[in-house]
Amino acid sequence: MSSHSPTASRSRHRAARRLDGVGATIFAEMSALATRTGSVNLGQGFPDVSGPSAVVDVAVEAMRAGRNQYPPGHGAPELVAAVAAHQRRHYGMDFGADQVVVTTGATEAIAGAVLGLLDPGDEVVVLEPYYDSYRAMLQIAGAVRRPVTLRAPDFRLETAELEAAVTERTRMILLNTPHNPTGHVLSQAELAGVAEVARRHDLLVVTDEVYEHLVFDDHRHVPIATLPGMAERTVTISSSGKTFSLTGWKIGWATGPADLVAAVEGAKNWLSYASGAPFQPAIAHALDHEEGFHRDLRASLQRRRDRLCSGLADLGLGVHVPQGTYFVTTDVSGLGWDDSLAFCLALPERAGVVAIPAQVFYEEASPEGRHLVRWAFCKETEVIDEGLRRLRAADLAR
Ligand SMILES: *Cc1c(COP(=O)(O)O)cnc(C)c1O
């Protein structure tokens, strides 16, 4: 007689308190909703089309050549060198091999910086609305968020508000430019304000620049690490996911002073240790030889931005045209909705389209993002057009 216990669907045990309120990421939730309802997914920010085929070829060759075991925790030497060369070529920043660490996407670099550089109770000034992993990681680390809100229509960062958010417990400013979800690109003047506050209070700056190459019109991305007095206090984070339309490969990196990078690596060693062995030489190739890809991507994204923005404006939405990134933020209050979550939950059934309620990127009690919805335009033109066609055919009024 064989005896086996039935597979339990639930246990009586609870999740750790450090996850209270963190929940699943909204992107997974809304992408699952899109699949379930057959909706056009203008929610999660991933492109429909893979990055350069030559880069895929290098990864395949690396696998065939046996690069399938643990890579160095610090990163494959050619990728470390390619990241350093990229920072020099684009921004004139000089980094040695000990000032670069390769991570499992920007997500792990953010986790490494938060866990490796902050103690419980340390305060972190963060731009609101914020990318959802910041909130989760700061909470897991026991750090305290001090949001500074970027407000529509132009989402400018006011230096005085930044200054007001700093206390004697503040250790870090967690920056993100080009900014997800608003698409705002911090200007020279705004960056100078951040730098002034950081220097005055001797703060660390961790800056998420994953959209560094996806900036439109005549806007320009400037890493804050290039401003006077900032190189010695700044960890700059980026990733190949957005730049090369390879979001599933999860190859990211951090650069900065050797001691700060060592702290990021010290935490990262106990997260993944290392990942993506065959992808690392492929991304090194991409950084060294495929700059044309992101130049073209930037131009085509700008056209798709314009297409989606004008289509959404025609529907009566208040459109805040982004300066960079994959996303446009709209105001749905013109259609009678004051709750973007209710709007986004109704949208699959009413229109067969999924978008992201931007209110999830704000503090829970904040009224600021209540009526804002984020739409992704990193999709094929036909997908954007089909989404707009469905939206036009639907009754969107509250
Ligand atoms: C997509 C995204 C990330 C995650 O990058 P990965 O390399 O996929 O981990 C981090 N920050 C922002 C602002 C993003 O939009």
The ligand as an ORCA input file, in Angstrom:
! r2SCAN-3c Opt
* xyz 0 1
  C      12.709     48.009    -15.760
  C      13.278     48.819    -14.624
  C      14.202     48.278    -13.726
  C      14.551     46.808    -13.751
  O      15.631     46.540    -14.531
  P      16.116     45.022    -14.722
  O      17.409     45.175    -15.391
  O      15.072     44.336    -15.538
  O      16.208     44.400    -13.364
  C      14.754     49.074    -12.753
  N      14.395     50.376    -12.644
  C      13.487     50.934    -13.456
  C      13.142     52.372    -13.277
  C      12.885     50.180    -14.467
  O      11.939     50.729    -15.241
*
